[in-house]
Amino acid sequence: MIKDVTLHGVLSGVGHWDRLVKFVESGAVDLDALVGRVFPPVSLDAAFTRLAARDRRRPKVMVRVGTDRESAAAAKAPETARMSVR
């Protein structure tokens, strides 16, 4: 008996993360252009709904785990809100 299997995966490669972090720290990569909206953990349903929306301008959404104040601010931020990297 022969079984056909198709396997899909993502491999980021050895050493790529260190280079990416350096690009982000240097300002060479604009993360704001990628992340359209930041959601608090209590809004995961809304985050996935936004991610599935065809009209979004930026390809990523982010779930921010932080203080209650940060989470509340993330929930109110518009899609065009800027994000910060810590």
DSSP file (Angstrom, degrees, kcal/mol; ACC not computed):
  #  RESIDUE AA STRUCTURE BP1 BP2  ACC     N-H-->O    O-->H-N    N-H-->O    O-->H-N    TCO  KAPPA ALPHA  PHI   PSI    X-CA   Y-CA   Z-CA
    1    1 A M              0   0    0      0, 0.0     2,-0.4     0, 0.0     0, 0.0   0.000 360.0 360.0 360.0 137.4    0.0    0.0    0.0
    2    2 A I        -     0   0    0      2,-0.0     2,-0.5     0, 0.0     0, 0.0  -0.933 360.0-160.1-113.4 134.0    1.3    3.5   -0.9
    3    3 A K        -     0   0    0     -2,-0.4     2,-0.5     2,-0.0     0, 0.0  -0.958   7.5-148.2-114.5 129.1    0.2    6.6    1.0
    4    4 A D        -     0   0    0     -2,-0.5     2,-0.4     2,-0.0    -2,-0.0  -0.827  19.5-176.4 -93.4 130.5    0.6   10.0   -0.5
    5    5 A V        -     0   0    0     -2,-0.5     2,-0.5     2,-0.0    -2,-0.0  -0.992  14.8-162.3-130.0 134.5    1.3   12.7    2.0
    6    6 A T        -     0   0    0     -2,-0.4     2,-0.5     2,-0.0    -2,-0.0  -0.977  12.7-168.3-114.1 124.9    1.6   16.5    1.4
    7    7 A L        -     0   0    0     -2,-0.5     2,-0.4     2,-0.0    -2,-0.0  -0.953   4.2-171.1-118.1 127.7    3.3   18.4    4.2
    8    8 A H        +     0   0    0     -2,-0.5     2,-0.3     2,-0.0    -2,-0.0  -0.951  20.1 147.9-116.1 136.6    3.3   22.2    4.4
    9    9 A G        -     0   0    0     -2,-0.4     2,-0.4     2,-0.0    -2,-0.0  -0.962  39.7-121.3-156.8 173.4    5.5   24.0    6.9
   10   10 A V        -     0   0    0     -2,-0.3     2,-0.5     0, 0.0    -2,-0.0  -0.991  19.7-173.7-125.7 128.2    7.5   27.2    7.6
   11   11 A L        -     0   0    0     -2,-0.4     3,-0.1     1,-0.1    -2,-0.0  -0.978   7.8-168.3-123.2 118.0   11.2   27.1    8.3
   12   12 A S        -     0   0    0     -2,-0.5    -1,-0.1     1,-0.1     4,-0.1   0.691  40.2-125.7 -83.1 -17.2   12.7   30.5    9.3
   13   13 A G    >   -     0   0    0      2,-0.1     3,-0.9     3,-0.1     4,-0.4   0.119  30.0 -62.1  91.1 154.0   16.3   29.3    9.0
   14   14 A V  T 3  S+     0   0    0      1,-0.2    -3,-0.0     2,-0.1     0, 0.0  -0.562 117.6   6.3 -75.4 129.5   19.2   29.4   11.4
   15   15 A G  T 3> S+     0   0    0     -2,-0.3     4,-1.3     1,-0.0    -1,-0.2   0.395  92.3 113.3  84.3  -3.4   20.3   32.8   12.4
   16   16 A H  H <> S+     0   0    0     -3,-0.9     4,-2.5     1,-0.2     5,-0.2   0.869  71.2  56.8 -70.5 -35.5   17.5   34.8   10.8
   17   17 A W  H  > S+     0   0    0     -4,-0.4     4,-2.6     1,-0.2     5,-0.2   0.900 104.2  52.0 -65.5 -40.3   15.9   36.0   14.0
   18   18 A D  H  > S+     0   0    0      1,-0.2     4,-1.8     2,-0.2    -1,-0.2   0.916 112.2  46.5 -61.3 -42.1   19.1   37.6   15.2
   19   19 A R  H  X S+     0   0    0     -4,-1.3     4,-2.2     2,-0.2    -2,-0.2   0.906 111.6  51.5 -65.9 -41.5   19.4   39.5   11.9
   20   20 A L  H  X S+     0   0    0     -4,-2.5     4,-2.6     1,-0.2     5,-0.2   0.928 107.9  51.3 -62.2 -45.1   15.7   40.5   12.0
   21   21 A V  H  X S+     0   0    0     -4,-2.6     4,-2.7     1,-0.2    -1,-0.2   0.901 109.7  50.6 -59.4 -41.3   16.0   41.9   15.6
   22   22 A K  H  X S+     0   0    0     -4,-1.8     4,-1.9     2,-0.2     6,-0.2   0.902 110.0  50.0 -63.9 -40.8   19.0   44.0   14.5
   23   23 A F  H  X>S+     0   0    0     -4,-2.2     5,-1.6     2,-0.2     6,-1.0   0.922 113.0  46.5 -62.6 -43.4   17.1   45.4   11.5
   24   24 A V  H ><5S+     0   0    0     -4,-2.6     3,-1.0     1,-0.2    -2,-0.2   0.933 112.4  49.6 -65.3 -45.6   14.1   46.3   13.7
   25   25 A E  H 3<5S+     0   0    0     -4,-2.7    -1,-0.2     1,-0.2    -2,-0.2   0.843 110.1  51.5 -62.2 -33.4   16.4   47.9   16.3
   26   26 A S  H 3<5S-     0   0    0     -4,-1.9    -1,-0.2    -5,-0.2    -2,-0.2   0.632 113.8-117.1 -79.5 -12.7   18.1   49.9   13.7
   27   27 A G  T <<5S+     0   0    0     -3,-1.0    -3,-0.2    -4,-0.8    -2,-0.1   0.492  81.8 121.7  89.5   3.6   14.8   51.2   12.2
   28   28 A A      < +     0   0    0     -5,-1.6     2,-0.5    -6,-0.2    -4,-0.2   0.739  67.8  57.5 -72.0 -22.9   15.4   49.5    8.9
   29   29 A V  S    S-     0   0    0     -6,-1.0     2,-1.1    -9,-0.1    -2,-0.1  -0.947  76.4-148.7-112.5 124.2   12.2   47.5    9.2
   30   30 A D    >   +     0   0    0     -2,-0.5     3,-1.0     1,-0.2     4,-0.3  -0.767  16.0 179.9 -93.4  96.3    8.9   49.5    9.7
   31   31 A L  G >> S+     0   0    0     -2,-1.1     4,-2.0     1,-0.2     3,-1.4   0.780  76.7  69.6 -67.5 -26.1    6.7   47.2   11.9
   32   32 A D  G 34 S+     0   0    0      1,-0.3    -1,-0.2     2,-0.2    -2,-0.1   0.828  92.4  59.2 -60.0 -30.5    4.0   49.8   11.8
   33   33 A A  G <4 S+     0   0    0     -3,-1.0    -1,-0.3     1,-0.2    -2,-0.2   0.701 111.3  41.0 -71.4 -17.9    3.5   49.0    8.1
   34   34 A L  T <4 S+     0   0    0     -3,-1.4    26,-2.5    -4,-0.3     2,-0.7   0.824 102.2  68.3 -97.2 -38.0    2.7   45.4    9.0
   35   35 A V  E  <  +a   60   0A   0     -4,-2.0    26,-0.2    24,-0.2    -1,-0.1  -0.765  50.9 177.3 -96.2 116.8    0.5   45.5   12.1
   36   36 A G  E     +     0   0A   0     24,-3.1     2,-0.3    -2,-0.7    45,-0.3   0.788  66.4   6.8 -86.5 -29.8   -2.9   47.0   11.5
   37   37 A R  E     -a   61   0A   0     23,-0.7    25,-2.4    43,-0.1     2,-0.5  -0.992  57.0-144.3-156.8 144.1   -4.4   46.6   15.0
   38   38 A V  E     -a   62   0A   0     -2,-0.3    39,-0.2    36,-0.3    25,-0.2  -0.957  23.4-169.5-112.8 128.3   -3.4   45.6   18.5
   39   39 A F  E     -a   63   0A   0     23,-3.4    25,-2.7    -2,-0.5    36,-0.1  -0.864  20.8-122.3-117.5 149.7   -5.9   43.7   20.6
   40   40 A P    >   -     0   0    0      0, 0.0     3,-2.1     0, 0.0     7,-0.2  -0.503  37.9-103.8 -79.8 161.2   -6.0   42.8   24.3
   41   41 A P  G >  S+     0   0    0      0, 0.0     3,-1.1     0, 0.0    24,-0.1   0.800 119.3  63.4 -57.0 -30.5   -6.3   39.1   25.2
   42   42 A V  G 3  S+     0   0    0      1,-0.3     3,-0.2     2,-0.1     4,-0.1   0.621  99.5  56.8 -70.6 -10.2  -10.0   39.5   26.1
   43   43 A S  G <>  +     0   0    0     -3,-2.1     4,-2.2     1,-0.2    -1,-0.3  -0.082  63.0 126.5-111.5  33.3  -10.7   40.4   22.5
   44   44 A L  H <> S+     0   0    0     -3,-1.1     4,-2.5     1,-0.2     5,-0.2   0.884  73.3  55.2 -59.1 -39.4   -9.3   37.4   20.7
   45   45 A D  H  > S+     0   0    0     -3,-0.2     4,-2.2     1,-0.2    -1,-0.2   0.930 110.0  46.1 -58.9 -44.8  -12.6   36.8   18.8
   46   46 A A  H  > S+     0   0    0      2,-0.2     4,-2.6     1,-0.2    -1,-0.2   0.871 110.2  54.7 -65.6 -36.6  -12.4   40.4   17.5
   47   47 A A  H  X S+     0   0    0     -4,-2.2     4,-2.3     2,-0.2    -2,-0.2   0.931 110.8  44.1 -62.8 -45.9   -8.7   39.9   16.6
   48   48 A F  H  X S+     0   0    0     -4,-2.5     4,-1.7     2,-0.2    -2,-0.2   0.868 112.5  52.7 -68.6 -35.5   -9.5   36.8   14.5
   49   49 A T  H  X S+     0   0    0     -4,-2.2     4,-0.8    -5,-0.2    -2,-0.2   0.930 111.5  46.4 -62.7 -44.6  -12.5   38.5   12.9
   50   50 A R  H >< S+     0   0    0     -4,-2.6     3,-0.7     1,-0.2    -2,-0.2   0.892 109.3  54.9 -64.5 -39.6  -10.2   41.4   11.9
   51   51 A L  H 3< S+     0   0    0     -4,-2.3    -1,-0.2     1,-0.2    -2,-0.2   0.843 109.3  47.7 -62.6 -33.7   -7.6   39.0   10.6
   52   52 A A  H 3< S+     0   0    0     -4,-1.7    -1,-0.2    -5,-0.1    -2,-0.2   0.607  86.8 111.0 -82.5 -12.6  -10.1   37.4    8.3
   53   53 A A    X<  -     0   0    0     -4,-0.8     3,-0.8    -3,-0.7    -3,-0.0  -0.424  58.7-152.5 -68.4 132.5  -11.5   40.7    7.0
   54   54 A R  T 3  S+     0   0    0      1,-0.2    -1,-0.1    -2,-0.2    -4,-0.0   0.680  89.2  62.7 -77.9 -17.5  -10.6   41.3    3.4
   55   55 A D  T 3  S+     0   0    0     -5,-0.0    -1,-0.2     2,-0.0     2,-0.1   0.408  71.8 120.9 -91.1   4.2  -10.7   45.1    3.7
   56   56 A R    <   -     0   0    0     -3,-0.8    -5,-0.0    -6,-0.2   -20,-0.0  -0.436  52.9-151.7 -71.4 144.1   -7.8   45.4    6.2
   57   57 A R  S    S+     0   0    0     -2,-0.1    -1,-0.1   -21,-0.1    -3,-0.0   0.719  78.0  51.8 -87.5 -23.8   -4.9   47.5    5.0
   58   58 A R  S    S-     0   0    0      2,-0.1   -22,-0.2     1,-0.1   -24,-0.2  -0.917  77.5-134.4-119.4 144.5   -2.2   45.8    7.0
   59   59 A P  S    S+     0   0    0      0, 0.0     2,-0.3     0, 0.0   -24,-0.2   0.646  77.7  58.5 -76.0 -15.6   -1.5   42.0    7.0
   60   60 A K  E     -a   35   0A   0    -26,-2.5   -24,-3.1     2,-0.0   -23,-0.7  -0.832  52.1-166.3-120.1 151.3   -1.0   41.4   10.7
   61   61 A V  E     -a   37   0A   0     -2,-0.3     2,-0.4   -26,-0.2   -23,-0.2  -0.928  17.9-148.6-122.0 156.2   -2.9   41.9   14.0
   62   62 A M  E     -a   38   0A   0    -25,-2.4   -23,-3.4    -2,-0.3     2,-0.6  -0.963   8.8-147.8-127.7 142.7   -1.2   41.6   17.4
   63   63 A V  E     -a   39   0A   0     -2,-0.4     2,-0.6   -25,-0.2   -25,-0.1  -0.951  21.4-155.0-105.9 118.5   -2.5   40.4   20.8
   64   64 A R        -     0   0    0    -25,-2.7     2,-0.7    -2,-0.6    10,-0.1  -0.837   6.5-162.2-100.0 123.3   -0.7   42.4   23.5
   65   65 A V        +     0   0    0     -2,-0.6     2,-0.2   -25,-0.1     3,-0.1  -0.916  44.9 104.2-102.0 116.4   -0.4   40.8   26.9
   66   66 A G        -     0   0    0     -2,-0.7    -2,-0.0     1,-0.2     0, 0.0  -0.741  68.4 -24.5-161.5-152.8    0.4   43.5   29.4
   67   67 A T     >  -     0   0    0     -2,-0.2     4,-2.5     1,-0.1    -1,-0.2  -0.250  62.2-107.1 -71.2 164.2   -1.1   45.6   32.2
   68   68 A D  H  > S+     0   0    0      1,-0.2     4,-2.4     2,-0.2     5,-0.2   0.878 121.5  53.7 -59.0 -38.5   -4.8   46.3   32.3
   69   69 A R  H  > S+     0   0    0      2,-0.2     4,-2.2     1,-0.2    -1,-0.2   0.929 110.1  45.9 -63.7 -45.7   -4.1   49.9   31.3
   70   70 A E  H  > S+     0   0    0      1,-0.2     4,-2.3     2,-0.2    -2,-0.2   0.904 113.3  50.1 -63.4 -41.4   -2.2   48.8   28.2
   71   71 A S  H  X S+     0   0    0     -4,-2.5     4,-1.8     2,-0.2    -2,-0.2   0.895 110.5  49.3 -65.2 -40.2   -4.9   46.2   27.3
   72   72 A A  H  X S+     0   0    0     -4,-2.4     4,-1.1     1,-0.2    -1,-0.2   0.905 111.7  48.8 -65.6 -41.3   -7.6   48.8   27.6
   73   73 A A  H  X S+     0   0    0     -4,-2.2     4,-0.9     1,-0.2     3,-0.3   0.891 109.7  52.4 -65.3 -39.0   -5.8   51.3   25.4
   74   74 A A  H  < S+     0   0    0     -4,-2.3     3,-0.5     1,-0.2   -36,-0.3   0.873 105.3  55.3 -64.3 -36.9   -5.1   48.5   22.8
   75   75 A A  H  < S+     0   0    0     -4,-1.8    -1,-0.2     1,-0.2    -2,-0.2   0.810 112.2  42.8 -66.5 -29.1   -8.8   47.7   22.7
   76   76 A K  H  < S+     0   0    0     -4,-1.1    -1,-0.2    -3,-0.3    -2,-0.2   0.575  88.4 111.7 -92.9 -11.0   -9.7   51.3   21.9
   77   77 A A     <  -     0   0    0     -4,-0.9   -39,-0.1    -3,-0.5    -3,-0.0  -0.386  66.5-125.0 -70.6 137.7   -7.0   52.0   19.3
   78   78 A P    >   -     0   0    0      0, 0.0     3,-2.0     0, 0.0   -40,-0.2  -0.286  29.6-101.9 -73.1 166.9   -8.0   52.5   15.7
   79   79 A E  T 3  S+     0   0    0      1,-0.3    -2,-0.1   -42,-0.1   -21,-0.0   0.788 122.6  56.5 -61.4 -27.2   -6.5   50.3   12.9
   80   80 A T  T 3  S+     0   0    0      2,-0.0    -1,-0.3   -43,-0.0   -43,-0.1   0.437  80.1 125.6 -85.6   2.2   -4.2   53.2   11.9
   81   81 A A    <   -     0   0    0     -3,-2.0     2,-0.2   -45,-0.3    -4,-0.0  -0.302  62.6-119.9 -62.5 144.4   -2.7   53.4   15.4
   82   82 A R        -     0   0    0    -45,-0.0     2,-0.3     1,-0.0    -1,-0.1  -0.543  23.9-144.5 -82.8 150.6    1.0   53.1   15.6
   83   83 A M        -     0   0    0     -2,-0.2     2,-0.4   -48,-0.1   -51,-0.1  -0.761   5.0-141.5-111.2 161.8    2.6   50.4   17.6
   84   84 A S        -     0   0    0     -2,-0.3     2,-0.5   -53,-0.1     0, 0.0  -0.941   7.4-138.7-123.3 148.8    5.8   50.4   19.7
   85   85 A V              0   0    0     -2,-0.4   -54,-0.0     1,-0.1    -2,-0.0  -0.895 360.0 360.0-105.2 130.5    8.5   47.8   20.0
   86   86 A R              0   0    0     -2,-0.5    -1,-0.1     0, 0.0    -2,-0.0   0.394 360.0 360.0-112.0 360.0    9.9   47.2   23.5
